[in-house]
């Protein structure tokens, strides 16, 4: 697979990584301590957390892009932060 560009709006600037395996731990470390909405935390952990990434890799192989919105905060006071990962050919 080609290199990937990954970022989280307002949290991690889009960055080019040599592979998805390099990008996911960085994204996860930035997201893990945040107050992610409880109903959303497990989904995000499965996507970008330890051992995750299989679904993302399949999406990247098919269409070159994967994205989801990360919801940070409490039920009545939260912000949306799109996570975007794309294949990138320098």
N, C-alpha and C positions, 0 to 999 in steps of 0.2 A: 504494500500500500504506500501511497505517496505521503509526504509530510502533511501535517494537519495544522490548521489555524483554529485556535480555540479562545473563547473569551466569555465573560459574564458581564453583561451591561451594568456599569456602576460598581463592579467588584474587581474584575480582572480584565485589564485591557486585552484586546485581541493580540495573541502572541503566536508565532510559528514554532511548532514543536517537531522534532524528528519523527515522532510516531504518536499514535493514540495512547500507547502505553506510557509515554512520557507526559502527555497532557493531562490525563485523568487524575493522577495523584496530586498534581499542582492545583487543579480545580477543586478537588475534594478537600484538600487542606485549607483552602480559602473559604469553603462553604461550611465545613463541618462545625465550626464554633458559632455559626450564625443562628439566630432564633427562627429556624424554618418552621412554617406552620406544621403542626403535628400530623395532620392528614397527608401531608406532602413529603415529609422527611424520609419515610421508607422508600418511596418512589425514587427520590433523588439519590439516596444511598445505593439503590440497585443500579441506577443508571451510571453514576460516576464514582461511586465508592469502591472500596477494596473488592477485587474480584468482579467488578462490573465491566461494562464496555462491550459485551458481546452484541447486544442489540444495536448499539451505536456503530460498531464496526460493520454490521450487515447493512445498515442504512447508508453509511459512507461508501461501501462497495457498490451499492445499487445507484444512489443518486448524488453522492458527493457532498451531502449536507445532512446534519441532524440538529434539531433545536427543540428546546422546551423552555417553559418559563419557570423560574425559581421564585417562590413566594416567601418573603422574609418578613417576620413580625407576627403580631397577634391577629386574631380574627377581625377586629375592627380597625386595626392600625397596621397595615402591611404595605410593602412595596413589591413591585414586580421587576424581576431582573432576567431578561432572556439569556439563556445559555445557548451559544451557537458554536458548532464544530463543523468545519468544512475541510475537504481535501484541498491541498494547496500544492501547486507545482511551481517552484521558484524559477 
